[in-house]
Amino acid sequence: MRCPYCENPDTKVIDSRPTEEGHAIRRRRGCENCGKRFTTYEKVEESIIMIIKKDGRREAFDRSKVMSGIVKACEKRPVPMAEIERIVDEIERGLNNLMEKEVESNFIGELIMDQLKKVDEVAYVRFASVYRQFTDVNTFIKEIEKLIGNK
């Protein structure tokens, strides 16, 4: 790391500490040329994932939208907020691990439904009804029959 005072390329780390709940490292450095000290931070660079919507529009992934959809599906259900946050974390981590810059929205919807199916079947059907745009009772019945058939 180059010294911000004298531009010397040789600096040494004096102290390192985790910050931001372990998501960054704070390093105290010293310049071997001028002797001054300075602080640097090291973080994982997060890439922006673009979501391709059904109509072809693109927008940046928004964790709060995923959270909101799951919360609505789980309203008045015995699903703790910690479980909802775990699901959102897992989906976000999975998207980041794909190393793709663009992902289709239906892929995210399927990930959410897979998680909800394991946690609460009623929340799963609620989410599916909006996500898959159920138009009548028969569509509901078919989805519930698929759910029962998988058991």
N, C-alpha and C positions, 0 to 999 in steps of 0.2 A: 504494500500500500504506500503510495506516494505521500510525503509529508505536505500538508496544506500550507505550511509556513515557508519552507525553503525549497520545496519540490524535490527533495532528496528521495530516491526510490527505496532506500534501505531504512525500514522502520521495523521495530520489533514489538510483539505483543507482550504487554506487562500483566494484564489481567483479563479474563474472559468470564462472563456471567450470562446465564439464560435470562431472557426478559419476555414479556408478552406471553406469559404462561408456557414458555418453552418454544414459542414459534419464532424466536429471533435470538441472536447472540450479540451481546454488547461487549465490545473489545476496547480496552484502554491500551493505546499504543504510545510508544516513545520514539522520537527521531534520533538516530545515532549521529546525525550531523549537527543539528542545532540544539538538541536536547529538549525540545518542547514536547508536550504531551497532547494527545487528541483522542477523541472517541469515534469509533466506527460501529455500525450495526450490520449484521449479516442476516438476511432473510431468504426464504425460499421464494423464488420468483414465480408468481402464479400467472398462468396464461388465461386470457379471457376466452371463454367458450361461447361461440355464437349458436343460437338455437334457430333452426329453420322451421318456421311455422307452417301450418297446413296450406296457407295461401301463398307461400313462397317468401314472405317477409323474413327478415333476419333481425334478431335482437339478442343482446347479451344475456347470458344465463343469469337469472335472478333467484337466488336462494329463497328470498321471502315469498315469491310466488308459489314455489313448491311447498313451503311451509304452510301458507295460507290454504292451498287446496287440500292438504292432508288434514289440517285442523278442521276445516268445514266438514270433511267426510267423517271425522271422528267426534263431531259434536254430540254431546249427551251419550257418549259411549265410554266404557271403562278403560280408555287408553290414556295412560299418563303422558304428560307433556315431555318427560324425559325420553319416552319411547318414540314420540313423534320427532324429537330432535335427533335421536339416534338414526331414524330412517332417513331424515334429510341429510345428515352427515354422511351416511353410507352412500346415498345417491350422488352427492357432490364429489365424494372421494372416488367413486366409480367412474364418474365422468372425467375427472382429472387424470385418472389412471389410463383412460382410453388413449390419451395423447392425441386427440382429434381436436381440430380447431372449430369444427362445425358438427352439430348433432341434430338430428330431426326430433321435433317435439314429441312425435308418437313413441320414440324410443324411451324418452324420459317418462311418458305416461305409463308405458308397460313396466318400467322399473318400479314406479310408485305402486302400481297394482300388484306386482309380485310381492312387494313388502307388506302391503295392507292385507293381502290374502292370508299371510302368516300371522298377522297380529289380530285382526278383527274382521270377520266376514261381512258384517253389516256395513262397516266403513268401506270395505272393498266394493260392495255393490253400489253404495252411494257414489263413490268416486267413479266407478265404471259407468254409471248412468249419465253422468255429466261428460266424462271423457269420451265415451263412445256414442254420445248423443242419442240415448234411447228415446224412441218416439211413441211407443205404446207399451201396454202391459205384457204383450207377448215377448217383446225384447227382454224385459225384466225376467220373465219366466225362463227363457232360454239361458240367460246368464246364470241364474240360480241353479238350473239343471246341470250346467257345466260345472259349477262349483260343487254340487252334491256328487256328481259323477267322478270327480277327481279324488274323492275321499275313499 
